[in-house]
Amino acid sequence: MEFKLRIPDNVAERIAATGGDVSRRALEALALEGYRDQILTLYQISEMLSLSRIEAEDFLGRHQVSLSLIDEGDWDREAALFDATSLRQPR
């Protein structure tokens, strides 16, 4: 899905001045909040952001988001998803 996000130019300029693409920063913020709220899984944020499993874990760590939100059963399901996907499409 694609959508447009309208923000004032001065806000976009401030975000851009701190480094990085404004669109990417918005997508990352959505992924972080979705994970914190337990709406998105690690696998889903890795797909959203085109990251490997390790990169997704590092991304969460850089933003002080604990992986402990996932219980043991979820870890098993996440690992199976990553394994199945990595066999189909190398990153």
C-alpha positions in Angstrom: 0.0 0.0 0.0 1.2 3.5 -0.7 -0.1 6.6 0.9 0.7 10.3 1.0 1.7 12.1 4.2 1.4 15.8 4.3 3.6 17.7 6.7 4.5 21.4 6.7 7.7 22.2 4.7 9.4 23.7 7.8 8.8 20.4 9.7 10.1 18.3 6.7 13.2 20.6 6.5 13.9 20.1 10.3 13.6 16.3 9.9 15.8 16.3 6.8 18.4 18.4 8.5 19.0 15.7 11.1 19.9 13.3 8.3 18.1 10.8 6.2 15.2 10.7 3.9 12.0 12.1 5.4 9.8 9.4 3.9 12.1 6.7 5.2 12.1 8.2 8.7 8.2 8.2 8.6 8.2 4.6 7.6 10.6 3.7 10.3 8.5 5.5 12.9 5.4 3.6 11.8 7.4 0.3 12.1 8.7 1.2 15.6 5.3 2.2 16.9 3.6 -0.9 15.4 6.2 -3.1 17.1 6.0 -1.3 20.4 2.2 -1.6 20.3 2.5 -5.3 19.4 0.6 -4.8 16.2 3.6 -5.7 14.0 6.0 -8.6 14.3 9.7 -8.5 13.8 9.2 -10.2 10.5 6.7 -7.6 9.4 9.0 -4.7 10.2 11.8 -6.4 8.4 9.6 -6.7 5.4 8.4 -3.1 5.6 12.0 -1.7 5.9 13.7 -4.3 3.6 15.9 -5.5 6.4 17.3 -8.9 7.3 16.4 -10.4 10.7 19.7 -9.2 12.2 19.3 -5.8 10.7 15.7 -5.6 12.1 16.9 -6.5 15.5 19.7 -3.9 15.3 17.2 -1.3 14.1 15.0 -2.0 17.2 18.1 -1.9 19.5 19.2 1.4 18.1 15.8 2.8 19.0 15.8 1.3 22.5 12.9 -1.1 21.6 13.2 -4.3 23.5 12.9 -7.7 21.8 11.5 -9.0 25.0 8.1 -8.0 23.8 8.1 -11.3 21.9 7.3 -14.5 23.9 8.9 -17.8 23.2 6.2 -19.1 20.9 6.3 -15.9 18.8 10.1 -16.3 18.5 9.6 -19.8 17.0 7.0 -18.5 14.5 9.2 -15.5 13.6 12.2 -17.8 13.1 10.2 -20.1 10.8 9.0 -17.1 8.7 12.5 -15.8 8.3 13.8 -19.2 7.4 11.1 -19.8 4.8 11.6 -16.4 3.3 15.4 -16.6 3.2 15.1 -19.8 1.2 12.9 -18.1 -1.4 14.6 -14.7 -1.8 18.2 -13.8 -0.7 18.5 -10.3 0.9 
